[in-house]
Amino acid sequence: MRIRFPGFFIRKVKMNLSVILVITNFLRTLFIILVIWYGIKLVTKYVFPTILNKTMKNMQSRMEEQYRQQQRGGRSEGEVTIERNPRKSTSGSNEGEYIDFEEVE
């Protein structure tokens, strides 16, 4: 024995199935957006500050080490030193530049 359904019933079932699929896809998309949102919040609240704190401590220790090296440089407090860079000689003479002037009448 075979059961025959009327045509309008089959169309209604297909329509209900498409509505269910749309709702399911919407809920899945909403779930993915929420997971990404809370993932970003988790990273910015816990992971990023930890990395930043570690980086700042490394920078601070490097700066302290540079300061210690400068202090060990042998200069005592109040000592004045003048460091000169050697000048480059372009023409070999120390007379200066020659500028040609014209007379104005």
Buried (B, 14 or more C-beta within 10 A) or exposed (E): EEEEEEEEEEEEEEEEEEEEEEEEEEEEEEEEEEEEEEEEEEEEEEEEEEEEEEEEEEEEEEEEEEEEEEEEEEEEEEEEEEEEEEEEEEEEEEEEEEEEEEEEE
